[in-house]
Amino acid sequence: MIDDMTDDMGQPNIDNQSRAGFAAIIGAPNAGKSTLVNALVGEKVSIVTHKVQTTRFQLRGIALIGEAQVVLVDTPGIFEAKDRLDRSMVHAAWTGTKDANAIVHVVDAPAYLRVLNREEPGSQDKLGVKDTQSVIEGLKKRGADVPKILALNKIDLIAHDQLLPLVAHFNEQDVYSNVVLISASNGDGIKDLGQLLAQSMPQGPWMFPADQAADIPTRLIAAEVTREKLFLRLHDELPYASMVETEKWTNNRDGSVKIEQVIYVRKDSQKPIVLGKGGQTIKAIGASARKELSEWLGVKVHLFLFVKVRENWSETRSLYQQFGLEFDV
């Protein structure tokens, strides 16, 4: 996105009064936060699956919007924590708002509307309404000087005449400075939201090079790519509690990269699910991940996947540290 408003290094010309800052993207699980971050950045920086709580730690995507560099902090979904990993992720989500110059609350509009219309009684937990209300209560405690933008997502799945009552419902919460109707998957409203974020950033030089799309260690991005393929391939066969760790990364003399990763599962019975008959499942996961990693790195990738059983991996302090998560929360 470098244009005539930038110098040869990709920095905005001084006369244009460049802006830079942070925008926290928060919401209940599966609201579409990661899809929104990818849409604003203009390329894939955060994994997206149908599974709840795909995002486990803060991931920073970097969007260039006119003269503004907006660092988007994609956070785990906020929900009722039940164990250490849950508590750590929810803590990471709220921590992401601490020093933000703007906060975007993403809501799954169709799901919320179904409950408001009493189309699915008793399903508030399933559709994330209680979690959304929890986010609203948390936002009320945040400083009034930070813009809080409501992004009603997936509006392409709602009839237009139903949008106004939904907006009115959220306006009654007296929390938001702006309400934006978006569809992160098809781009509706993304430009408007981007402009609001750009205007919310303080004046100052950009914090990252113009061609950098994410602020996350390469080894973690590689692990996230494989974890996405794992989730997409196995759907509901593999429980949520699995993870991928990049154990070794070797830059070869021929320019290629050798990556060794471990997929951790909690039970012996889960290992055959990942491997598949004759190893076909893990081969397919590896092939898909290898292709994306090669395209991302621009070099040939040799990817080796191993499956290990670690019953209490979510109680391992070192794993939390490498993902930037707090262990003692």
Rosetta blueprint (number, residue, H / E / L):
1 M L
2 I L
3 D L
4 D L
5 M L
6 T E
7 D L
8 D L
9 M L
10 G L
11 Q L
12 P E
13 N L
14 I H
15 D H
16 N H
17 Q L
18 S L
19 R E
20 A E
21 G E
22 F E
23 A E
24 A E
25 I E
26 I E
27 G E
28 A L
29 P L
30 N L
31 A L
32 G L
33 K H
34 S H
35 T H
36 L H
37 V H
38 N H
39 A H
40 L H
41 V H
42 G L
43 E L
44 K L
45 V L
46 S L
47 I L
48 V L
49 T L
50 H L
51 K L
52 V L
53 Q L
54 T L
55 T L
56 R L
57 F L
58 Q L
59 L E
60 R E
61 G E
62 I E
63 A E
64 L E
65 I E
66 G L
67 E L
68 A E
69 Q E
70 V E
71 V E
72 L E
73 V E
74 D E
75 T L
76 P L
77 G L
78 I L
79 F L
80 E L
81 A L
82 K L
83 D L
84 R H
85 L H
86 D H
87 R H
88 S H
89 M H
90 V H
91 H H
92 A H
93 A H
94 W H
95 T H
96 G L
97 T L
98 K L
99 D L
100 A L
101 N L
102 A E
103 I E
104 V E
105 H E
106 V E
107 V E
108 D E
109 A H
110 P H
111 A H
112 Y H
113 L H
114 R H
115 V H
116 L H
117 N L
118 R L
119 E L
120 E L
121 P L
122 G L
123 S L
124 Q H
125 D H
126 K H
127 L H
128 G L
129 V H
130 K H
131 D H
132 T H
133 Q H
134 S H
135 V H
136 I H
137 E H
138 G H
139 L H
140 K H
141 K L
142 R L
143 G L
144 A L
145 D L
146 V L
147 P L
148 K E
149 I E
150 L E
151 A E
152 L E
153 N E
154 K L
155 I H
156 D H
157 L H
158 I L
159 A L
160 H H
161 D H
162 Q H
163 L H
164 L H
165 P H
166 L H
167 V H
168 A H
169 H H
170 F H
171 N H
172 E L
173 Q L
174 D L
175 V L
176 Y L
177 S L
178 N E
179 V E
180 V E
181 L E
182 I L
183 S E
184 A L
185 S L
186 N L
187 G L
188 D E
189 G L
190 I H
191 K H
192 D H
193 L H
194 G H
195 Q H
196 L H
197 L H
198 A H
199 Q H
200 S H
201 M L
202 P L
203 Q E
204 G L
205 P L
206 W L
207 M L
208 F L
209 P L
210 A L
211 D L
212 Q L
213 A L
214 A E
215 D E
216 I L
217 P L
218 T H
219 R H
220 L H
221 I H
222 A H
223 A H
224 E H
225 V H
226 T H
227 R H
228 E H
229 K H
230 L H
231 F H
232 L H
233 R H
234 L H
235 H L
236 D L
237 E L
238 L L
239 P L
240 Y L
241 A L
242 S L
243 M E
244 V E
245 E E
246 T E
247 E E
248 K E
249 W E
250 T E
251 N E
252 N L
253 R L
254 D L
255 G L
256 S L
257 V E
258 K E
259 I E
260 E E
261 Q E
262 V E
263 I E
264 Y E
265 V E
266 R L
267 K L
268 D H
269 S H
270 Q H
271 K H
272 P H
273 I H
274 V H
275 L H
276 G L
277 K H
278 G H
279 G H
280 Q H
281 T H
282 I H
283 K H
284 A H
285 I H
286 G H
287 A H
288 S H
289 A H
290 R H
291 K H
292 E H
293 L H
294 S H
295 E H
296 W H
297 L H
298 G L
299 V L
300 K L
301 V E
302 H E
303 L E
304 F E
305 L E
306 F E
307 V E
308 K E
309 V E
310 R L
311 E L
312 N L
313 W H
314 S H
315 E H
316 T L
317 R H
318 S H
319 L H
320 Y H
321 Q H
322 Q H
323 F L
324 G L
325 L L
326 E L
327 F L
328 D L
329 V L
